[in-house]
Amino acid sequence: MLIFTLRRLSLFVFTMLLLTMLSFSLSFLFPGDAVINLSGAINVTPAQLIELKARYHTDSNIIWQYIIYLKHIISGDLGLSMASQSVISHEIMNLLPATIELSLVALFIAMFIGIPLGFIAAIRHNKLSDNIILSVSMIGYSIPVFWLGLLAILIFSINLGWFPSAGQISLLFEIELVTGIQFIDILLSDSPYKWQAFRDATAHIVLPAFVIAIAPTTIFIRLSRTSMIEVLQTSYIRAASAKGLSFKQIIFRHAIRNALIKIIRHVGLQFASLVTIAMVTEVIFSWPGIGRWLIVSIAQRDYTAIQNGLLVLSCFIFVVHILTDFIYAALNPLARDKKYGT
Protein backbone atom coordinates (compact mmCIF):
# COMPACT_ATOMS: atom_id res chain seq x y z
CA MET A 1 0.00 0.00 0.00
CA LEU A 2 2.93 2.34 0.64
CA ILE A 3 4.24 1.94 -2.91
CA PHE A 4 0.73 2.48 -4.27
CA THR A 5 0.37 5.67 -2.19
CA LEU A 6 3.74 7.02 -3.32
CA ARG A 7 2.86 6.39 -6.96
CA ARG A 8 -0.48 8.13 -6.61
CA LEU A 9 1.14 11.11 -4.90
CA SER A 10 3.90 11.33 -7.52
CA LEU A 11 1.26 11.23 -10.25
CA PHE A 12 -0.63 14.01 -8.47
CA VAL A 13 2.49 16.20 -8.22
CA PHE A 14 3.40 15.59 -11.87
CA THR A 15 -0.14 16.36 -13.05
CA MET A 16 -0.31 19.55 -10.99
CA LEU A 17 3.00 20.70 -12.48
CA LEU A 18 1.59 20.19 -15.96
CA LEU A 19 -1.56 22.10 -15.02
CA THR A 20 0.41 25.02 -13.61
CA MET A 21 2.58 25.08 -16.74
CA LEU A 22 -0.56 25.29 -18.86
CA SER A 23 -2.01 28.02 -16.67
CA PHE A 24 1.26 29.95 -16.74
CA SER A 25 1.53 29.70 -20.53
CA LEU A 26 -2.02 31.07 -20.94
CA SER A 27 -0.88 34.43 -19.57
CA PHE A 28 1.39 34.77 -22.64
CA LEU A 29 -1.23 33.46 -25.09
CA PHE A 30 -3.99 35.79 -23.93
CA PRO A 31 -4.01 39.31 -25.41
CA GLY A 32 -2.37 42.05 -23.37
CA ASP A 33 0.57 42.19 -20.99
CA ALA A 34 1.47 38.85 -19.38
CA VAL A 35 2.01 40.51 -15.99
CA ILE A 36 -1.48 42.02 -16.05
CA ASN A 37 -2.95 38.67 -17.11
CA LEU A 38 -1.24 36.99 -14.14
CA SER A 39 -2.05 39.64 -11.53
CA GLY A 40 -5.39 40.89 -12.87
CA ALA A 41 -4.47 44.48 -11.96
CA ILE A 42 -5.68 46.40 -15.01
CA ASN A 43 -5.97 49.94 -13.59
CA VAL A 44 -2.35 50.41 -12.55
CA THR A 45 -0.06 53.38 -12.81
CA PRO A 46 3.32 53.06 -14.54
CA ALA A 47 5.00 52.90 -11.14
CA GLN A 48 2.67 50.09 -10.01
CA LEU A 49 3.31 48.24 -13.28
CA ILE A 50 7.07 48.39 -12.63
CA GLU A 51 6.43 47.04 -9.12
CA LEU A 52 4.34 44.16 -10.54
CA LYS A 53 7.05 43.28 -13.03
CA ALA A 54 9.59 43.18 -10.22
CA ARG A 55 7.18 41.07 -8.14
CA TYR A 56 6.75 38.50 -10.94
CA HIS A 57 10.40 38.78 -12.12
CA THR A 58 9.53 39.38 -15.75
CA ASP A 59 13.12 40.45 -16.46
CA SER A 60 14.35 36.95 -15.54
CA ASN A 61 14.32 33.87 -17.77
CA ILE A 62 11.10 31.95 -18.36
CA ILE A 63 12.00 29.13 -15.94
CA TRP A 64 12.54 31.52 -13.05
CA GLN A 65 9.27 33.31 -13.92
CA TYR A 66 7.49 29.97 -13.70
CA ILE A 67 9.08 29.23 -10.31
CA ILE A 68 7.93 32.63 -9.01
CA TYR A 69 4.46 31.90 -10.38
CA LEU A 70 4.44 28.57 -8.51
CA LYS A 71 5.34 30.40 -5.29
CA HIS A 72 2.34 32.70 -5.77
CA ILE A 73 0.04 29.73 -6.40
CA ILE A 74 1.29 27.80 -3.37
CA SER A 75 0.89 30.87 -1.13
CA GLY A 76 -2.70 31.31 -2.34
CA ASP A 77 -2.03 34.48 -4.33
CA LEU A 78 -4.16 33.97 -7.45
CA GLY A 79 -4.32 37.64 -8.35
CA LEU A 80 -7.32 39.90 -8.90
CA SER A 81 -10.36 39.46 -11.10
CA MET A 82 -10.13 41.77 -14.11
CA ALA A 83 -13.90 42.29 -14.08
CA SER A 84 -14.56 42.96 -10.39
CA GLN A 85 -11.01 43.64 -9.09
CA SER A 86 -11.76 41.34 -6.16
CA VAL A 87 -9.37 38.70 -4.83
CA ILE A 88 -9.81 35.54 -6.91
CA SER A 89 -8.91 33.16 -4.09
CA HIS A 90 -11.72 34.64 -1.97
CA GLU A 91 -14.23 34.33 -4.82
CA ILE A 92 -13.24 30.71 -5.46
CA MET A 93 -13.48 29.81 -1.76
CA ASN A 94 -16.98 31.32 -1.67
CA LEU A 95 -18.21 29.70 -4.89
CA LEU A 96 -16.53 26.27 -4.97
CA PRO A 97 -18.51 24.78 -2.02
CA ALA A 98 -21.80 25.45 -3.86
CA THR A 99 -20.51 23.53 -6.89
CA ILE A 100 -19.27 20.70 -4.66
CA GLU A 101 -22.66 20.51 -2.94
CA LEU A 102 -24.60 20.41 -6.21
CA SER A 103 -22.21 17.89 -7.80
CA LEU A 104 -22.27 15.54 -4.81
CA VAL A 105 -26.07 15.55 -4.63
CA ALA A 106 -26.24 14.84 -8.37
CA LEU A 107 -23.67 12.07 -8.00
CA PHE A 108 -25.64 10.40 -5.19
CA ILE A 109 -28.83 10.62 -7.28
CA ALA A 110 -27.06 9.09 -10.29
CA MET A 111 -25.63 6.24 -8.22
CA PHE A 112 -28.86 5.64 -6.28
CA ILE A 113 -30.89 5.33 -9.49
CA GLY A 114 -28.36 4.06 -12.02
CA ILE A 115 -26.68 1.23 -10.10
CA PRO A 116 -29.87 -0.64 -9.06
CA LEU A 117 -31.32 -0.27 -12.56
CA GLY A 118 -28.11 -1.63 -14.04
CA PHE A 119 -28.21 -4.60 -11.68
CA ILE A 120 -31.84 -5.28 -12.61
CA ALA A 121 -30.93 -5.12 -16.30
CA ALA A 122 -28.06 -7.58 -15.76
CA ILE A 123 -30.21 -10.00 -13.77
CA ARG A 124 -32.90 -9.80 -16.47
CA HIS A 125 -30.29 -10.07 -19.23
CA ASN A 126 -31.69 -10.17 -22.81
CA LYS A 127 -35.26 -9.89 -21.53
CA LEU A 128 -37.85 -7.14 -21.99
CA SER A 129 -36.92 -5.23 -18.84
CA ASP A 130 -33.25 -5.26 -19.86
CA ASN A 131 -34.07 -3.82 -23.29
CA ILE A 132 -36.35 -1.16 -21.81
CA ILE A 133 -33.71 0.00 -19.31
CA LEU A 134 -31.01 0.15 -21.99
CA SER A 135 -33.30 2.07 -24.35
CA VAL A 136 -34.25 4.62 -21.68
CA SER A 137 -30.59 5.07 -20.70
CA MET A 138 -29.62 5.68 -24.32
CA ILE A 139 -32.35 8.31 -24.68
CA GLY A 140 -31.31 9.99 -21.42
CA TYR A 141 -27.67 10.11 -22.48
CA SER A 142 -28.62 11.71 -25.83
CA ILE A 143 -30.63 14.62 -24.38
CA PRO A 144 -28.64 17.92 -24.32
CA VAL A 145 -28.33 19.22 -20.78
CA PHE A 146 -29.18 22.84 -21.65
CA TRP A 147 -32.42 21.77 -23.36
CA LEU A 148 -33.29 19.43 -20.50
CA GLY A 149 -32.70 22.20 -17.94
CA LEU A 150 -34.96 24.65 -19.77
CA LEU A 151 -37.61 21.96 -20.20
CA ALA A 152 -37.48 21.12 -16.49
CA ILE A 153 -37.95 24.80 -15.57
CA LEU A 154 -40.88 25.11 -18.01
CA ILE A 155 -42.70 22.03 -16.71
CA PHE A 156 -41.90 21.82 -12.99
CA SER A 157 -41.38 25.49 -12.15
CA ILE A 158 -43.59 27.52 -14.47
CA ASN A 159 -46.46 25.17 -15.34
CA LEU A 160 -46.70 23.03 -12.18
CA GLY A 161 -45.00 25.36 -9.69
CA TRP A 162 -43.48 22.49 -7.74
CA PHE A 163 -39.88 23.72 -7.51
CA PRO A 164 -38.07 27.07 -7.69
CA SER A 165 -36.44 27.88 -11.01
CA ALA A 166 -33.29 29.69 -9.81
CA GLY A 167 -30.98 30.27 -6.88
CA GLN A 168 -29.71 28.23 -3.96
CA ILE A 169 -32.13 29.37 -1.26
CA SER A 170 -34.91 31.91 -0.88
CA LEU A 171 -33.94 35.48 0.06
CA LEU A 172 -36.30 35.23 3.04
CA PHE A 173 -33.76 33.14 4.93
CA GLU A 174 -30.51 34.69 6.14
CA ILE A 175 -28.05 31.88 6.76
CA GLU A 176 -24.51 32.73 7.85
CA LEU A 177 -21.86 31.15 5.63
CA VAL A 178 -19.53 28.89 7.63
CA THR A 179 -18.53 26.05 5.32
CA GLY A 180 -20.12 27.39 2.12
CA ILE A 181 -22.18 24.20 1.76
CA GLN A 182 -25.77 25.35 2.23
CA PHE A 183 -27.19 22.30 4.02
CA ILE A 184 -24.36 22.15 6.55
CA ASP A 185 -24.56 25.90 7.21
CA ILE A 186 -28.31 25.65 7.79
CA LEU A 187 -27.85 22.84 10.32
CA LEU A 188 -25.11 24.82 12.08
CA SER A 189 -27.15 28.03 12.25
CA ASP A 190 -29.15 29.21 15.25
CA SER A 191 -32.06 30.45 13.14
CA PRO A 192 -35.53 29.60 14.50
CA TYR A 193 -36.55 28.91 10.89
CA LYS A 194 -33.79 26.34 10.38
CA TRP A 195 -35.99 23.51 9.13
CA GLN A 196 -38.04 25.78 6.89
CA ALA A 197 -34.76 26.96 5.35
CA PHE A 198 -33.61 23.34 4.98
CA ARG A 199 -36.80 22.43 3.09
CA ASP A 200 -36.44 25.52 0.93
CA ALA A 201 -32.80 24.68 0.08
CA THR A 202 -33.85 21.11 -0.76
CA ALA A 203 -36.55 22.40 -3.10
CA HIS A 204 -33.98 24.65 -4.83
CA ILE A 205 -31.44 21.87 -5.41
CA VAL A 206 -33.83 19.19 -6.71
CA LEU A 207 -34.21 20.39 -10.30
CA PRO A 208 -30.57 21.25 -11.09
CA ALA A 209 -29.32 18.10 -9.36
CA PHE A 210 -31.65 15.83 -11.33
CA VAL A 211 -30.78 17.59 -14.60
CA ILE A 212 -27.07 17.06 -13.92
CA ALA A 213 -27.63 13.46 -12.81
CA ILE A 214 -29.37 12.29 -16.02
CA ALA A 215 -26.22 11.62 -18.07
CA PRO A 216 -24.19 10.02 -15.21
CA THR A 217 -27.20 7.87 -14.34
CA THR A 218 -27.23 6.36 -17.82
CA ILE A 219 -23.50 5.68 -17.59
CA PHE A 220 -23.86 4.03 -14.18
CA ILE A 221 -26.63 1.85 -15.61
CA ARG A 222 -24.31 0.51 -18.30
CA LEU A 223 -21.33 0.17 -15.94
CA SER A 224 -23.30 -1.70 -13.26
CA ARG A 225 -25.00 -3.87 -15.86
CA THR A 226 -21.66 -4.89 -17.40
CA SER A 227 -20.09 -5.41 -13.99
CA MET A 228 -22.94 -7.59 -12.74
CA ILE A 229 -22.92 -9.71 -15.91
CA GLU A 230 -19.18 -10.32 -15.50
CA VAL A 231 -19.62 -11.27 -11.84
CA LEU A 232 -22.48 -13.67 -12.58
CA GLN A 233 -20.25 -15.49 -15.06
CA THR A 234 -17.38 -16.07 -12.61
CA SER A 235 -16.46 -19.46 -11.19
CA TYR A 236 -17.24 -18.63 -7.54
CA ILE A 237 -20.82 -17.72 -8.48
CA ARG A 238 -21.20 -21.08 -10.22
CA ALA A 239 -19.68 -22.76 -7.16
CA ALA A 240 -22.18 -20.99 -4.89
CA SER A 241 -25.00 -22.17 -7.13
CA ALA A 242 -23.66 -25.73 -7.03
CA LYS A 243 -23.70 -25.62 -3.22
CA GLY A 244 -27.43 -25.11 -3.33
CA LEU A 245 -27.71 -21.38 -2.65
CA SER A 246 -30.79 -19.77 -4.12
CA PHE A 247 -30.46 -17.14 -6.85
CA LYS A 248 -31.57 -14.44 -4.40
CA GLN A 249 -28.88 -15.47 -1.89
CA ILE A 250 -26.23 -15.46 -4.62
CA ILE A 251 -27.21 -11.96 -5.74
CA PHE A 252 -27.37 -10.32 -2.30
CA ARG A 253 -24.53 -12.21 -0.58
CA HIS A 254 -21.94 -12.41 -3.34
CA ALA A 255 -22.78 -10.72 -6.64
CA ILE A 256 -23.74 -7.20 -5.53
CA ARG A 257 -20.74 -6.52 -3.30
CA ASN A 258 -18.28 -7.76 -5.91
CA ALA A 259 -19.99 -5.83 -8.71
CA LEU A 260 -19.92 -2.63 -6.61
CA ILE A 261 -16.14 -2.86 -6.23
CA LYS A 262 -15.77 -2.77 -10.01
CA ILE A 263 -18.01 0.30 -10.22
CA ILE A 264 -16.20 2.35 -7.56
CA ARG A 265 -13.11 2.83 -9.72
CA HIS A 266 -15.27 4.65 -12.32
CA VAL A 267 -16.83 7.10 -9.86
CA GLY A 268 -13.94 9.56 -10.12
CA LEU A 269 -14.12 9.60 -13.91
CA GLN A 270 -17.87 10.22 -13.82
CA PHE A 271 -17.39 13.02 -11.29
CA ALA A 272 -15.21 14.91 -13.81
CA SER A 273 -17.90 14.76 -16.50
CA LEU A 274 -20.53 15.59 -13.89
CA VAL A 275 -18.72 18.82 -12.90
CA THR A 276 -18.53 19.77 -16.59
CA ILE A 277 -22.29 19.32 -16.93
CA ALA A 278 -22.78 21.30 -13.71
CA MET A 279 -21.07 24.34 -15.26
CA VAL A 280 -23.82 24.65 -17.88
CA THR A 281 -26.58 23.81 -15.42
CA GLU A 282 -25.42 26.48 -12.97
CA VAL A 283 -25.95 29.12 -15.64
CA ILE A 284 -29.45 27.84 -16.47
CA PHE A 285 -30.57 27.70 -12.82
CA SER A 286 -28.54 30.74 -11.63
CA TRP A 287 -26.74 28.52 -9.15
CA PRO A 288 -23.98 30.51 -7.35
CA GLY A 289 -21.15 28.10 -8.14
CA ILE A 290 -17.71 28.25 -9.68
CA GLY A 291 -18.97 26.88 -13.01
CA ARG A 292 -21.33 29.81 -13.54
CA TRP A 293 -18.57 32.17 -12.42
CA LEU A 294 -16.16 30.68 -14.96
CA ILE A 295 -18.61 30.98 -17.85
CA VAL A 296 -19.35 34.60 -16.91
CA SER A 297 -15.59 35.23 -16.72
CA ILE A 298 -15.19 33.83 -20.24
CA ALA A 299 -17.93 36.16 -21.50
CA GLN A 300 -16.22 39.11 -19.78
CA ARG A 301 -12.74 38.09 -21.03
CA ASP A 302 -11.52 37.94 -17.45
CA TYR A 303 -8.29 36.10 -18.28
CA THR A 304 -6.93 35.96 -14.73
CA ALA A 305 -10.14 34.40 -13.43
CA ILE A 306 -10.24 31.93 -16.34
CA GLN A 307 -6.75 30.51 -15.87
CA ASN A 308 -6.90 30.34 -12.07
CA GLY A 309 -10.48 29.05 -11.98
CA LEU A 310 -9.63 26.25 -14.40
CA LEU A 311 -6.52 25.43 -12.36
CA VAL A 312 -8.45 25.13 -9.09
CA LEU A 313 -11.30 23.16 -10.67
CA SER A 314 -8.88 20.76 -12.37
CA CYS A 315 -7.00 20.27 -9.09
CA PHE A 316 -10.25 19.51 -7.27
CA ILE A 317 -11.33 16.94 -9.89
CA PHE A 318 -7.95 15.24 -9.76
CA VAL A 319 -8.09 15.06 -5.96
CA VAL A 320 -11.44 13.26 -6.30
CA HIS A 321 -9.77 10.81 -8.71
CA ILE A 322 -6.99 10.14 -6.20
CA LEU A 323 -9.46 9.57 -3.35
CA THR A 324 -11.47 7.20 -5.54
CA ASP A 325 -8.31 5.23 -6.32
CA PHE A 326 -7.52 4.90 -2.62
CA ILE A 327 -11.04 3.72 -1.81
CA TYR A 328 -10.88 1.20 -4.63
CA ALA A 329 -7.45 -0.02 -3.52
CA ALA A 330 -8.69 -0.37 0.07
CA LEU A 331 -11.63 -2.53 -1.06
CA ASN A 332 -9.72 -4.51 -3.69
CA PRO A 333 -6.23 -5.71 -2.63
CA LEU A 334 -5.44 -6.71 -6.21
CA ALA A 335 -5.53 -3.02 -7.19
CA ARG A 336 -2.40 -2.40 -5.08
CA ASP A 337 -0.37 -4.53 -7.46
CA LYS A 338 2.50 -2.87 -9.29
CA LYS A 339 0.71 -3.10 -12.62
CA TYR A 340 -2.11 -0.93 -11.34
CA GLY A 341 0.16 1.63 -9.72
CA THR A 342 2.32 2.30 -12.79
WOWO-V995777 format. One line per field, one symbol per residue. ss: DSSP state (2 for helix, 1 for strand, 0 for the rest). phi: phi as a letter, one per 20 degrees, with the letter a starting at -180 (. if undefined). A space follows every 10 residues. Layout:
ss: ???
phi: ???
This chain:
ss: 0222222222 2222222222 2222222220 0002222220 0000022222 2222220000 0222222222 2222000001 0000001222 2222222222 2222222222 2222222222 2220000222 2222222222 2200222222 2222222220 0000000000 0000000000 0222222200 0002222222 2222222222 2222222222 2222222222 2200222222 2200002222 2222222222 2222002222 2222222222 2222000002 2222222220 0022222222 2222222222 2222222222 2022220222 20
phi: .fffffffff ffffffffff fffffffeef fnffffffen eeedegffff fffffelffe ffffffffff fffffneend ffedleffff fffeefgfff ffffffffff ffefffffff fffegmdfff ffffffffff feffffffff ffffeedefe mecfebndaf ffdddffden egfffffefd ffdgffffff ffffefffff fffgffffff ffffffffff ffefffffff fffoffffff feecffffff fffgfeffff ffffffffff ffffelefdf fffffffffe leffffffff ffffffffff ffffffffff ecgffeffff ff
